[in-house]
Amino acid sequence: MKKQLTQKSELVRLFKKGMWLSQVKAFELVGTTRLSSYIHTLKREGYTFETRTKLLTTRYGNGARITEYRFKK
């Protein structure tokens, strides 16, 4: 029987590939709007993360910061 894919398992697969994921990218690739919840769960399971903050410009011209995550190497 083939193991059923879940949003969590797909996030782990992407993180293992070395990808940086933000909330927006997680929604585009996996369909989840709860990246922070999965990050919290994965941390409790023993995974460690690197983070980086990016400054973006919104459609209204304002600055906004987003956080991206990936597994620590």
Predicted model as a PDB file, atoms N, CA, C, CB and O in Angstrom, pLDDT in the B-factor column:
MODEL        1                                                                  
ATOM      1  N   MET A   1       0.849  -1.183   0.000  1.00 60.00           N  
ATOM      2  CA  MET A   1       0.000   0.000   0.000  1.00 60.00           C  
ATOM      3  C   MET A   1       0.891   1.242   0.000  1.00 60.00           C  
ATOM      4  CB  MET A   1      -0.964   0.001   1.229  1.00 60.00           C  
ATOM      5  O   MET A   1       1.845   1.328   0.773  1.00 60.00           O  
ATOM      6  N   LYS A   2       0.584   2.177  -0.848  1.00 65.00           N  
ATOM      7  CA  LYS A   2       1.356   3.403  -0.955  1.00 65.00           C  
ATOM      8  C   LYS A   2       1.016   4.350   0.195  1.00 65.00           C  
ATOM      9  CB  LYS A   2       1.097   4.083  -2.308  1.00 65.00           C  
ATOM     10  O   LYS A   2      -0.149   4.541   0.544  1.00 65.00           O  
ATOM     11  N   LYS A   3       2.074   4.942   0.778  1.00 73.00           N  
ATOM     12  CA  LYS A   3       1.857   5.871   1.885  1.00 73.00           C  
ATOM     13  C   LYS A   3       1.180   7.143   1.366  1.00 73.00           C  
ATOM     14  CB  LYS A   3       3.201   6.212   2.591  1.00 73.00           C  
ATOM     15  O   LYS A   3       1.578   7.697   0.341  1.00 73.00           O  
ATOM     16  N   GLN A   4       0.161   7.591   2.085  1.00 78.00           N  
ATOM     17  CA  GLN A   4      -0.574   8.784   1.693  1.00 78.00           C  
ATOM     18  C   GLN A   4       0.253  10.035   1.968  1.00 78.00           C  
ATOM     19  CB  GLN A   4      -1.916   8.857   2.432  1.00 78.00           C  
ATOM     20  O   GLN A   4       0.811  10.198   3.053  1.00 78.00           O  
ATOM     21  N   LEU A   5       0.324  10.917   0.970  1.00 86.00           N  
ATOM     22  CA  LEU A   5       1.027  12.181   1.145  1.00 86.00           C  
ATOM     23  C   LEU A   5       0.206  13.111   2.020  1.00 86.00           C  
ATOM     24  CB  LEU A   5       1.322  12.839  -0.214  1.00 86.00           C  
ATOM     25  O   LEU A   5      -1.022  13.151   1.943  1.00 86.00           O  
ATOM     26  N   THR A   6       0.913  13.854   2.850  1.00 94.00           N  
ATOM     27  CA  THR A   6       0.274  14.874   3.677  1.00 94.00           C  
ATOM     28  C   THR A   6       1.023  16.180   3.456  1.00 94.00           C  
ATOM     29  CB  THR A   6       0.267  14.468   5.196  1.00 94.00           C  
ATOM     30  O   THR A   6       2.119  16.189   2.896  1.00 94.00           O  
ATOM     31  N   GLN A   7       0.433  17.274   3.896  1.00 95.00           N  
ATOM     32  CA  GLN A   7       1.113  18.555   3.789  1.00 95.00           C  
ATOM     33  C   GLN A   7       2.418  18.519   4.586  1.00 95.00           C  
ATOM     34  CB  GLN A   7       0.201  19.699   4.285  1.00 95.00           C  
ATOM     35  O   GLN A   7       3.440  19.038   4.136  1.00 95.00           O  
ATOM     36  N   LYS A   8       2.379  17.913   5.754  1.00 96.00           N  
ATOM     37  CA  LYS A   8       3.571  17.841   6.589  1.00 96.00           C  
ATOM     38  C   LYS A   8       4.673  17.040   5.896  1.00 96.00           C  
ATOM     39  CB  LYS A   8       3.234  17.216   7.949  1.00 96.00           C  
ATOM     40  O   LYS A   8       5.823  17.478   5.859  1.00 96.00           O  
ATOM     41  N   SER A   9       4.335  15.880   5.351  1.00 95.00           N  
ATOM     42  CA  SER A   9       5.352  15.059   4.696  1.00 95.00           C  
ATOM     43  C   SER A   9       5.917  15.765   3.466  1.00 95.00           C  
ATOM     44  CB  SER A   9       4.766  13.697   4.300  1.00 95.00           C  
ATOM     45  O   SER A   9       7.104  15.632   3.166  1.00 95.00           O  
ATOM     46  N   GLU A  10       5.094  16.500   2.766  1.00 96.00           N  
ATOM     47  CA  GLU A  10       5.578  17.244   1.604  1.00 96.00           C  
ATOM     48  C   GLU A  10       6.504  18.388   2.029  1.00 96.00           C  
ATOM     49  CB  GLU A  10       4.393  17.795   0.793  1.00 96.00           C  
ATOM     50  O   GLU A  10       7.507  18.644   1.363  1.00 96.00           O  
ATOM     51  N   LEU A  11       6.181  19.077   3.127  1.00 97.00           N  
ATOM     52  CA  LEU A  11       7.069  20.120   3.648  1.00 97.00           C  
ATOM     53  C   LEU A  11       8.413  19.534   4.048  1.00 97.00           C  
ATOM     54  CB  LEU A  11       6.426  20.828   4.847  1.00 97.00           C  
ATOM     55  O   LEU A  11       9.457  20.113   3.747  1.00 97.00           O  
ATOM     56  N   VAL A  12       8.397  18.384   4.727  1.00 97.00           N  
ATOM     57  CA  VAL A  12       9.646  17.737   5.130  1.00 97.00           C  
ATOM     58  C   VAL A  12      10.465  17.377   3.886  1.00 97.00           C  
ATOM     59  CB  VAL A  12       9.358  16.466   5.983  1.00 97.00           C  
ATOM     60  O   VAL A  12      11.680  17.577   3.869  1.00 97.00           O  
ATOM     61  N   ARG A  13       9.822  16.859   2.867  1.00 96.00           N  
ATOM     62  CA  ARG A  13      10.530  16.507   1.629  1.00 96.00           C  
ATOM     63  C   ARG A  13      11.199  17.731   1.015  1.00 96.00           C  
ATOM     64  CB  ARG A  13       9.562  15.873   0.616  1.00 96.00           C  
ATOM     65  O   ARG A  13      12.352  17.660   0.589  1.00 96.00           O  
ATOM     66  N   LEU A  14      10.485  18.850   0.966  1.00 97.00           N  
ATOM     67  CA  LEU A  14      11.040  20.083   0.399  1.00 97.00           C  
ATOM     68  C   LEU A  14      12.176  20.621   1.263  1.00 97.00           C  
ATOM     69  CB  LEU A  14       9.942  21.148   0.252  1.00 97.00           C  
ATOM     70  O   LEU A  14      13.200  21.059   0.738  1.00 97.00           O  
ATOM     71  N   PHE A  15      12.004  20.592   2.579  1.00 98.00           N  
ATOM     72  CA  PHE A  15      13.071  21.046   3.470  1.00 98.00           C  
ATOM     73  C   PHE A  15      14.315  20.161   3.318  1.00 98.00           C  
ATOM     74  CB  PHE A  15      12.586  21.042   4.937  1.00 98.00           C  
ATOM     75  O   PHE A  15      15.437  20.668   3.351  1.00 98.00           O  
ATOM     76  N   LYS A  16      14.129  18.860   3.155  1.00 97.00           N  
ATOM     77  CA  LYS A  16      15.263  17.949   2.989  1.00 97.00           C  
ATOM     78  C   LYS A  16      16.009  18.208   1.683  1.00 97.00           C  
ATOM     79  CB  LYS A  16      14.784  16.501   3.034  1.00 97.00           C  
ATOM     80  O   LYS A  16      17.195  17.897   1.569  1.00 97.00           O  
ATOM     81  N   LYS A  17      15.319  18.773   0.705  1.00 97.00           N  
ATOM     82  CA  LYS A  17      15.971  19.150  -0.549  1.00 97.00           C  
ATOM     83  C   LYS A  17      16.790  20.440  -0.386  1.00 97.00           C  
ATOM     84  CB  LYS A  17      14.920  19.328  -1.660  1.00 97.00           C  
ATOM     85  O   LYS A  17      17.501  20.848  -1.305  1.00 97.00           O  
ATOM     86  N   GLY A  18      16.686  21.079   0.793  1.00 96.00           N  
ATOM     87  CA  GLY A  18      17.446  22.300   1.059  1.00 96.00           C  
ATOM     88  C   GLY A  18      16.714  23.578   0.691  1.00 96.00           C  
ATOM     89  O   GLY A  18      17.324  24.646   0.648  1.00 96.00           O  
ATOM     90  N   MET A  19      15.427  23.491   0.428  1.00 97.00           N  
ATOM     91  CA  MET A  19      14.654  24.672   0.020  1.00 97.00           C  
ATOM     92  C   MET A  19      14.392  25.617   1.175  1.00 97.00           C  
ATOM     93  CB  MET A  19      13.338  24.250  -0.591  1.00 97.00           C  
ATOM     94  O   MET A  19      14.182  25.196   2.312  1.00 97.00           O  
ATOM     95  N   TRP A  20      14.408  26.902   0.861  1.00 97.00           N  
ATOM     96  CA  TRP A  20      13.929  27.936   1.768  1.00 97.00           C  
ATOM     97  C   TRP A  20      12.436  28.086   1.510  1.00 97.00           C  
ATOM     98  CB  TRP A  20      14.699  29.305   1.565  1.00 97.00           C  
ATOM     99  O   TRP A  20      12.024  28.260   0.364  1.00 97.00           O  
ATOM    100  N   LEU A  21      11.620  28.020   2.560  1.00 97.00           N  
ATOM    101  CA  LEU A  21      10.174  28.159   2.402  1.00 97.00           C  
ATOM    102  C   LEU A  21       9.646  29.302   3.266  1.00 97.00           C  
ATOM    103  CB  LEU A  21       9.462  26.845   2.766  1.00 97.00           C  
ATOM    104  O   LEU A  21       9.968  29.417   4.448  1.00 97.00           O  
ATOM    105  N   SER A  22       8.836  30.131   2.645  1.00 96.00           N  
ATOM    106  CA  SER A  22       8.101  31.183   3.353  1.00 96.00           C  
ATOM    107  C   SER A  22       6.632  30.773   3.359  1.00 96.00           C  
ATOM    108  CB  SER A  22       8.305  32.605   2.675  1.00 96.00           C  
ATOM    109  O   SER A  22       6.259  29.766   2.756  1.00 96.00           O  
ATOM    110  N   GLN A  23       5.811  31.548   4.035  1.00 95.00           N  
ATOM    111  CA  GLN A  23       4.373  31.270   4.072  1.00 95.00           C  
ATOM    112  C   GLN A  23       3.791  31.249   2.661  1.00 95.00           C  
ATOM    113  CB  GLN A  23       3.643  32.319   4.932  1.00 95.00           C  
ATOM    114  O   GLN A  23       2.994  30.372   2.328  1.00 95.00           O  
ATOM    115  N   VAL A  24       4.184  32.203   1.843  1.00 93.00           N  
ATOM    116  CA  VAL A  24       3.650  32.297   0.480  1.00 93.00           C  
ATOM    117  C   VAL A  24       4.100  31.100  -0.350  1.00 93.00           C  
ATOM    118  CB  VAL A  24       4.100  33.613  -0.192  1.00 93.00           C  
ATOM    119  O   VAL A  24       3.291  30.502  -1.061  1.00 93.00           O  
ATOM    120  N   LYS A  25       5.380  30.744  -0.269  1.00 96.00           N  
ATOM    121  CA  LYS A  25       5.911  29.622  -1.042  1.00 96.00           C  
ATOM    122  C   LYS A  25       5.276  28.305  -0.582  1.00 96.00           C  
ATOM    123  CB  LYS A  25       7.449  29.554  -0.908  1.00 96.00           C  
ATOM    124  O   LYS A  25       4.984  27.440  -1.408  1.00 96.00           O  
ATOM    125  N   ALA A  26       5.066  28.149   0.713  1.00 97.00           N  
ATOM    126  CA  ALA A  26       4.421  26.937   1.229  1.00 97.00           C  
ATOM    127  C   ALA A  26       2.995  26.813   0.684  1.00 97.00           C  
ATOM    128  CB  ALA A  26       4.404  26.949   2.778  1.00 97.00           C  
ATOM    129  O   ALA A  26       2.541  25.713   0.368  1.00 97.00           O  
ATOM    130  N   PHE A  27       2.302  27.931   0.578  1.00 97.00           N  
ATOM    131  CA  PHE A  27       0.946  27.899   0.020  1.00 97.00           C  
ATOM    132  C   PHE A  27       0.993  27.518  -1.459  1.00 97.00           C  
ATOM    133  CB  PHE A  27       0.248  29.269   0.200  1.00 97.00           C  
ATOM    134  O   PHE A  27       0.195  26.700  -1.917  1.00 97.00           O  
ATOM    135  N   GLU A  28       1.925  28.111  -2.203  1.00 97.00           N  
ATOM    136  CA  GLU A  28       2.034  27.820  -3.636  1.00 97.00           C  
ATOM    137  C   GLU A  28       2.380  26.358  -3.899  1.00 97.00           C  
ATOM    138  CB  GLU A  28       3.086  28.717  -4.273  1.00 97.00           C  
ATOM    139  O   GLU A  28       1.799  25.738  -4.791  1.00 97.00           O  
ATOM    140  N   LEU A  29       3.315  25.801  -3.138  1.00 97.00           N  
ATOM    141  CA  LEU A  29       3.822  24.464  -3.420  1.00 97.00           C  
ATOM    142  C   LEU A  29       3.042  23.338  -2.743  1.00 97.00           C  
ATOM    143  CB  LEU A  29       5.244  24.384  -3.005  1.00 97.00           C  
ATOM    144  O   LEU A  29       2.910  22.247  -3.298  1.00 97.00           O  
ATOM    145  N   VAL A  30       2.521  23.609  -1.534  1.00 96.00           N  
ATOM    146  CA  VAL A  30       1.909  22.552  -0.737  1.00 96.00           C  
ATOM    147  C   VAL A  30       0.426  22.790  -0.487  1.00 96.00           C  
ATOM    148  CB  VAL A  30       2.629  22.421   0.579  1.00 96.00           C  
ATOM    149  O   VAL A  30      -0.330  21.844  -0.267  1.00 96.00           O  
ATOM    150  N   GLY A  31       0.013  24.045  -0.520  1.00 96.00           N  
ATOM    151  CA  GLY A  31      -1.392  24.363  -0.279  1.00 96.00           C  
ATOM    152  C   GLY A  31      -1.724  24.638   1.170  1.00 96.00           C  
ATOM    153  O   GLY A  31      -2.897  24.692   1.539  1.00 96.00           O  
ATOM    154  N   THR A  32      -0.706  24.811   1.998  1.00 95.00           N  
ATOM    155  CA  THR A  32      -0.969  25.081   3.410  1.00 95.00           C  
ATOM    156  C   THR A  32      -0.836  26.568   3.724  1.00 95.00           C  
ATOM    157  CB  THR A  32      -0.016  24.272   4.292  1.00 95.00           C  
ATOM    158  O   THR A  32       0.020  27.263   3.177  1.00 95.00           O  
ATOM    159  N   THR A  33      -1.693  27.031   4.605  1.00 95.00           N  
ATOM    160  CA  THR A  33      -1.589  28.404   5.121  1.00 95.00           C  
ATOM    161  C   THR A  33      -1.096  28.380   6.566  1.00 95.00           C  
ATOM    162  CB  THR A  33      -2.959  29.136   5.028  1.00 95.00           C  
ATOM    163  O   THR A  33      -1.127  29.398   7.257  1.00 95.00           O  
ATOM    164  N   ARG A  34      -0.642  27.209   7.015  1.00 96.00           N  
ATOM    165  CA  ARG A  34      -0.249  27.034   8.419  1.00 96.00           C  
ATOM    166  C   ARG A  34       1.219  26.638   8.561  1.00 96.00           C  
ATOM    167  CB  ARG A  34      -1.129  25.980   9.080  1.00 96.00           C  
ATOM    168  O   ARG A  34       1.545  25.744   9.342  1.00 96.00           O  
ATOM    169  N   LEU A  35       2.097  27.288   7.823  1.00 96.00           N  
ATOM    170  CA  LEU A  35       3.512  26.940   7.880  1.00 96.00           C  
ATOM    171  C   LEU A  35       4.052  27.048   9.299  1.00 96.00           C  
ATOM    172  CB  LEU A  35       4.316  27.836   6.946  1.00 96.00           C  
ATOM    173  O   LEU A  35       4.790  26.166   9.738  1.00 96.00           O  
ATOM    174  N   SER A  36       3.707  28.095  10.021  1.00 95.00           N  
ATOM    175  CA  SER A  36       4.248  28.271  11.375  1.00 95.00           C  
ATOM    176  C   SER A  36       3.837  27.122  12.299  1.00 95.00           C  
ATOM    177  CB  SER A  36       3.774  29.609  11.966  1.00 95.00           C  
ATOM    178  O   SER A  36       4.610  26.724  13.170  1.00 95.00           O  
ATOM    179  N   SER A  37       2.655  26.599  12.119  1.00 96.00           N  
ATOM    180  CA  SER A  37       2.206  25.457  12.925  1.00 96.00           C  
ATOM    181  C   SER A  37       3.048  24.218  12.616  1.00 96.00           C  
ATOM    182  CB  SER A  37       0.708  25.164  12.666  1.00 96.00           C  
ATOM    183  O   SER A  37       3.451  23.493  13.526  1.00 96.00           O  
ATOM    184  N   TYR A  38       3.307  23.981  11.344  1.00 97.00           N  
ATOM    185  CA  TYR A  38       4.147  22.844  10.966  1.00 97.00           C  
ATOM    186  C   TYR A  38       5.575  23.032  11.461  1.00 97.00           C  
ATOM    187  CB  TYR A  38       4.140  22.653   9.445  1.00 97.00           C  
ATOM    188  O   TYR A  38       6.197  22.065  11.899  1.00 97.00           O  
ATOM    189  N   ILE A  39       6.109  24.244  11.403  1.00 97.00           N  
ATOM    190  CA  ILE A  39       7.446  24.524  11.913  1.00 97.00           C  
ATOM    191  C   ILE A  39       7.503  24.174  13.409  1.00 97.00           C  
ATOM    192  CB  ILE A  39       7.827  26.020  11.675  1.00 97.00           C  
ATOM    193  O   ILE A  39       8.440  23.522  13.868  1.00 97.00           O  
ATOM    194  N   HIS A  40       6.498  24.614  14.148  1.00 97.00           N  
ATOM    195  CA  HIS A  40       6.434  24.330  15.587  1.00 97.00           C  
ATOM    196  C   HIS A  40       6.413  22.817  15.847  1.00 97.00           C  
ATOM    197  CB  HIS A  40       5.182  24.995  16.209  1.00 97.00           C  
ATOM    198  O   HIS A  40       7.142  22.320  16.705  1.00 97.00           O  
ATOM    199  N   THR A  41       5.586  22.105  15.112  1.00 97.00           N  
ATOM    200  CA  THR A  41       5.488  20.647  15.269  1.00 97.00           C  
ATOM    201  C   THR A  41       6.805  19.967  14.929  1.00 97.00           C  
ATOM    202  CB  THR A  41       4.369  20.086  14.385  1.00 97.00           C  
ATOM    203  O   THR A  41       7.252  19.078  15.653  1.00 97.00           O  
ATOM    204  N   LEU A  42       7.421  20.378  13.837  1.00 97.00           N  
ATOM    205  CA  LEU A  42       8.682  19.755  13.423  1.00 97.00           C  
ATOM    206  C   LEU A  42       9.799  20.049  14.423  1.00 97.00           C  
ATOM    207  CB  LEU A  42       9.087  20.246  12.027  1.00 97.00           C  
ATOM    208  O   LEU A  42      10.660  19.199  14.652  1.00 97.00           O  
ATOM    209  N   LYS A  43       9.793  21.242  15.020  1.00 97.00           N  
ATOM    210  CA  LYS A  43      10.782  21.558  16.058  1.00 97.00           C  
ATOM    211  C   LYS A  43      10.601  20.630  17.256  1.00 97.00           C  
ATOM    212  CB  LYS A  43      10.660  23.037  16.501  1.00 97.00           C  
ATOM    213  O   LYS A  43      11.584  20.144  17.814  1.00 97.00           O  
ATOM    214  N   ARG A  44       9.357  20.382  17.656  1.00 97.00           N  
ATOM    215  CA  ARG A  44       9.092  19.461  18.769  1.00 97.00           C  
ATOM    216  C   ARG A  44       9.541  18.050  18.442  1.00 97.00           C  
ATOM    217  CB  ARG A  44       7.608  19.460  19.121  1.00 97.00           C  
ATOM    218  O   ARG A  44       9.875  17.284  19.345  1.00 97.00           O  
ATOM    219  N   GLU A  45       9.555  17.694  17.164  1.00 97.00           N  
ATOM    220  CA  GLU A  45       9.998  16.368  16.728  1.00 97.00           C  
ATOM    221  C   GLU A  45      11.514  16.288  16.589  1.00 97.00           C  
ATOM    222  CB  GLU A  45       9.342  16.008  15.404  1.00 97.00           C  
ATOM    223  O   GLU A  45      12.049  15.229  16.263  1.00 97.00           O  
ATOM    224  N   GLY A  46      12.220  17.410  16.835  1.00 97.00           N  
ATOM    225  CA  GLY A  46      13.674  17.376  16.833  1.00 97.00           C  
ATOM    226  C   GLY A  46      14.356  18.024  15.646  1.00 97.00           C  
ATOM    227  O   GLY A  46      15.585  18.098  15.615  1.00 97.00           O  
ATOM    228  N   TYR A  47      13.605  18.491  14.675  1.00 97.00           N  
ATOM    229  CA  TYR A  47      14.206  19.175  13.542  1.00 97.00           C  
ATOM    230  C   TYR A  47      14.656  20.573  13.971  1.00 97.00           C  
ATOM    231  CB  TYR A  47      13.210  19.255  12.356  1.00 97.00           C  
ATOM    232  O   TYR A  47      14.025  21.206  14.818  1.00 97.00           O  
ATOM    233  N   THR A  48      15.743  21.039  13.384  1.00 97.00           N  
ATOM    234  CA  THR A  48      16.212  22.400  13.658  1.00 97.00           C  
ATOM    235  C   THR A  48      16.208  23.188  12.355  1.00 97.00           C  
ATOM    236  CB  THR A  48      17.639  22.392  14.299  1.00 97.00           C  
ATOM    237  O   THR A  48      16.402  22.635  11.272  1.00 97.00           O  
ATOM    238  N   PHE A  49      15.986  24.481  12.484  1.00 98.00           N  
ATOM    239  CA  PHE A  49      15.806  25.336  11.317  1.00 98.00           C  
ATOM    240  C   PHE A  49      16.759  26.521  11.320  1.00 98.00           C  
ATOM    241  CB  PHE A  49      14.382  25.829  11.252  1.00 98.00           C  
ATOM    242  O   PHE A  49      17.165  27.024  12.368  1.00 98.00           O  
ATOM    243  N   GLU A  50      17.100  26.946  10.117  1.00 97.00           N  
ATOM    244  CA  GLU A  50      17.745  28.233   9.897  1.00 97.00           C  
ATOM    245  C   GLU A  50      16.635  29.171   9.462  1.00 97.00           C  
ATOM    246  CB  GLU A  50      18.919  28.152   8.822  1.00 97.00           C  
ATOM    247  O   GLU A  50      15.671  28.751   8.821  1.00 97.00           O  
ATOM    248  N   THR A  51      16.773  30.428   9.808  1.00 97.00           N  
ATOM    249  CA  THR A  51      15.786  31.412   9.354  1.00 97.00           C  
ATOM    250  C   THR A  51      16.514  32.590   8.719  1.00 97.00           C  
ATOM    251  CB  THR A  51      14.885  31.892  10.534  1.00 97.00           C  
ATOM    252  O   THR A  51      17.663  32.890   9.042  1.00 97.00           O  
ATOM    253  N   ARG A  52      15.817  33.233   7.822  1.00 97.00           N  
ATOM    254  CA  ARG A  52      16.306  34.486   7.265  1.00 97.00           C  
ATOM    255  C   ARG A  52      15.098  35.381   7.018  1.00 97.00           C  
ATOM    256  CB  ARG A  52      17.125  34.251   5.946  1.00 97.00           C  
ATOM    257  O   ARG A  52      13.999  34.908   6.728  1.00 97.00           O  
ATOM    258  N   THR A  53      15.325  36.663   7.139  1.00 97.00           N  
ATOM    259  CA  THR A  53      14.251  37.636   6.948  1.00 97.00           C  
ATOM    260  C   THR A  53      14.500  38.388   5.652  1.00 97.00           C  
ATOM    261  CB  THR A  53      14.158  38.621   8.152  1.00 97.00           C  
ATOM    262  O   THR A  53      15.620  38.818   5.373  1.00 97.00           O  
ATOM    263  N   LYS A  54      13.457  38.540   4.872  1.00 95.00           N  
ATOM    264  CA  LYS A  54      13.550  39.276   3.618  1.00 95.00           C  
ATOM    265  C   LYS A  54      12.641  40.491   3.697  1.00 95.00           C  
ATOM    266  CB  LYS A  54      13.173  38.377   2.407  1.00 95.00           C  
ATOM    267  O   LYS A  54      11.553  40.435   4.271  1.00 95.00           O  
ATOM    268  N   LEU A  55      13.095  41.571   3.122  1.00 95.00           N  
ATOM    269  CA  LEU A  55      12.287  42.785   3.045  1.00 95.00           C  
ATOM    270  C   LEU A  55      11.663  42.854   1.659  1.00 95.00           C  
ATOM    271  CB  LEU A  55      13.143  44.063   3.341  1.00 95.00           C  
ATOM    272  O   LEU A  55      12.363  42.806   0.647  1.00 95.00           O  
ATOM    273  N   LEU A  56      10.349  42.965   1.624  1.00 92.00           N  
ATOM    274  CA  LEU A  56       9.602  43.047   0.376  1.00 92.00           C  
ATOM    275  C   LEU A  56       8.837  44.361   0.322  1.00 92.00           C  
ATOM    276  CB  LEU A  56       8.639  41.850   0.232  1.00 92.00           C  
ATOM    277  O   LEU A  56       8.642  45.027   1.339  1.00 92.00           O  
ATOM    278  N   THR A  57       8.417  44.713  -0.859  1.00 95.00           N  
ATOM    279  CA  THR A  57       7.554  45.879  -1.036  1.00 95.00           C  
ATOM    280  C   THR A  57       6.148  45.379  -1.360  1.00 95.00           C  
ATOM    281  CB  THR A  57       8.095  46.830  -2.167  1.00 95.00           C  
ATOM    282  O   THR A  57       5.969  44.562  -2.263  1.00 95.00           O  
ATOM    283  N   THR A  58       5.153  45.869  -0.625  1.00 93.00           N  
ATOM    284  CA  THR A  58       3.777  45.449  -0.861  1.00 93.00           C  
ATOM    285  C   THR A  58       3.227  46.133  -2.104  1.00 93.00           C  
ATOM    286  CB  THR A  58       2.894  45.763   0.360  1.00 93.00           C  
ATOM    287  O   THR A  58       3.863  47.024  -2.668  1.00 93.00           O  
ATOM    288  N   ARG A  59       2.064  45.718  -2.517  1.00 94.00           N  
ATOM    289  CA  ARG A  59       1.433  46.331  -3.692  1.00 94.00           C  
ATOM    290  C   ARG A  59       1.096  47.801  -3.455  1.00 94.00           C  
ATOM    291  CB  ARG A  59       0.166  45.566  -4.067  1.00 94.00           C  
ATOM    292  O   ARG A  59       0.827  48.540  -4.402  1.00 94.00           O  
ATOM    293  N   TYR A  60       1.111  48.223  -2.195  1.00 97.00           N  
ATOM    294  CA  TYR A  60       0.816  49.615  -1.858  1.00 97.00           C  
ATOM    295  C   TYR A  60       2.083  50.430  -1.643  1.00 97.00           C  
ATOM    296  CB  TYR A  60      -0.052  49.678  -0.616  1.00 97.00           C  
ATOM    297  O   TYR A  60       2.020  51.600  -1.263  1.00 97.00           O  
ATOM    298  N   GLY A  61       3.230  49.811  -1.886  1.00 97.00           N  
ATOM    299  CA  GLY A  61       4.488  50.520  -1.763  1.00 97.00           C  
ATOM    300  C   GLY A  61       5.095  50.523  -0.370  1.00 97.00           C  
ATOM    301  O   GLY A  61       6.123  51.164  -0.148  1.00 97.00           O  
ATOM    302  N   ASN A  62       4.485  49.827   0.561  1.00 97.00           N  
ATOM    303  CA  ASN A  62       5.006  49.748   1.923  1.00 97.00           C  
ATOM    304  C   ASN A  62       6.016  48.609   2.038  1.00 97.00           C  
ATOM    305  CB  ASN A  62       3.856  49.551   2.934  1.00 97.00           C  
ATOM    306  O   ASN A  62       5.981  47.655   1.260  1.00 97.00           O  
ATOM    307  N   GLY A  63       6.907  48.717   3.005  1.00 96.00           N  
ATOM    308  CA  GLY A  63       7.849  47.636   3.271  1.00 96.00           C  
ATOM    309  C   GLY A  63       7.211  46.580   4.150  1.00 96.00           C  
ATOM    310  O   GLY A  63       6.414  46.890   5.036  1.00 96.00           O  
ATOM    311  N   ALA A  64       7.561  45.341   3.901  1.00 95.00           N  
ATOM    312  CA  ALA A  64       7.066  44.221   4.719  1.00 95.00           C  
ATOM    313  C   ALA A  64       8.189  43.209   4.862  1.00 95.00           C  
ATOM    314  CB  ALA A  64       5.789  43.556   4.080  1.00 95.00           C  
ATOM    315  O   ALA A  64       8.978  43.007   3.939  1.00 95.00           O  
ATOM    316  N   ARG A  65       8.254  42.583   6.012  1.00 95.00           N  
ATOM    317  CA  ARG A  65       9.264  41.557   6.260  1.00 95.00           C  
ATOM    318  C   ARG A  65       8.588  40.185   6.278  1.00 95.00           C  
ATOM    319  CB  ARG A  65      10.014  41.824   7.602  1.00 95.00           C  
ATOM    320  O   ARG A  65       7.505  40.010   6.835  1.00 95.00           O  
ATOM    321  N   ILE A  66       9.256  39.227   5.655  1.00 95.00           N  
ATOM    322  CA  ILE A  66       8.793  37.847   5.726  1.00 95.00           C  
ATOM    323  C   ILE A  66       9.954  36.987   6.220  1.00 95.00           C  
ATOM    324  CB  ILE A  66       8.264  37.348   4.335  1.00 95.00           C  
ATOM    325  O   ILE A  66      11.122  37.334   6.044  1.00 95.00           O  
ATOM    326  N   THR A  67       9.615  35.880   6.829  1.00 96.00           N  
ATOM    327  CA  THR A  67      10.630  34.946   7.314  1.00 96.00           C  
ATOM    328  C   THR A  67      10.600  33.707   6.434  1.00 96.00           C  
ATOM    329  CB  THR A  67      10.395  34.575   8.815  1.00 96.00           C  
ATOM    330  O   THR A  67       9.534  33.193   6.093  1.00 96.00           O  
ATOM    331  N   GLU A  68      11.795  33.236   6.073  1.00 97.00           N  
ATOM    332  CA  GLU A  68      11.933  32.000   5.345  1.00 97.00           C  
ATOM    333  C   GLU A  68      12.661  30.996   6.232  1.00 97.00           C  
ATOM    334  CB  GLU A  68      12.683  32.221   4.008  1.00 97.00           C  
ATOM    335  O   GLU A  68      13.500  31.370   7.052  1.00 97.00           O  
ATOM    336  N   TYR A  69      12.334  29.727   6.060  1.00 98.00           N  
ATOM    337  CA  TYR A  69      12.880  28.644   6.886  1.00 98.00           C  
ATOM    338  C   TYR A  69      13.496  27.583   6.015  1.00 98.00           C  
ATOM    339  CB  TYR A  69      11.797  28.028   7.776  1.00 98.00           C  
ATOM    340  O   TYR A  69      13.080  27.383   4.874  1.00 98.00           O  
ATOM    341  N   ARG A  70      14.504  26.894   6.557  1.00 97.00           N  
ATOM    342  CA  ARG A  70      15.009  25.657   5.971  1.00 97.00           C  
ATOM    343  C   ARG A  70      15.659  24.840   7.071  1.00 97.00           C  
ATOM    344  CB  ARG A  70      16.018  25.943   4.815  1.00 97.00           C  
ATOM    345  O   ARG A  70      16.005  25.363   8.130  1.00 97.00           O  
ATOM    346  N   PHE A  71      15.824  23.532   6.804  1.00 97.00           N  
ATOM    347  CA  PHE A  71      16.491  22.687   7.786  1.00 97.00           C  
ATOM    348  C   PHE A  71      17.929  23.150   7.962  1.00 97.00           C  
ATOM    349  CB  PHE A  71      16.443  21.203   7.360  1.00 97.00           C  
ATOM    350  O   PHE A  71      18.580  23.543   6.994  1.00 97.00           O  
ATOM    351  N   LYS A  72      18.426  23.104   9.195  1.00 94.00           N  
ATOM    352  CA  LYS A  72      19.837  23.405   9.456  1.00 94.00           C  
ATOM    353  C   LYS A  72      20.689  22.309   8.869  1.00 94.00           C  
ATOM    354  CB  LYS A  72      20.115  23.556  10.973  1.00 94.00           C  
ATOM    355  O   LYS A  72      20.349  21.128   8.939  1.00 94.00           O  
ATOM    356  N   LYS A  73      21.791  22.709   8.294  1.00 81.00           N  
ATOM    357  CA  LYS A  73      22.708  21.729   7.696  1.00 81.00           C  
ATOM    358  C   LYS A  73      23.676  21.210   8.698  1.00 81.00           C  
ATOM    359  CB  LYS A  73      23.458  22.327   6.539  1.00 81.00           C  
ATOM    360  O   LYS A  73      24.520  20.377   8.368  1.00 81.00           O  
TER     361      LYS A  73                                                      
ENDMDL                                                                          
END                                                                             
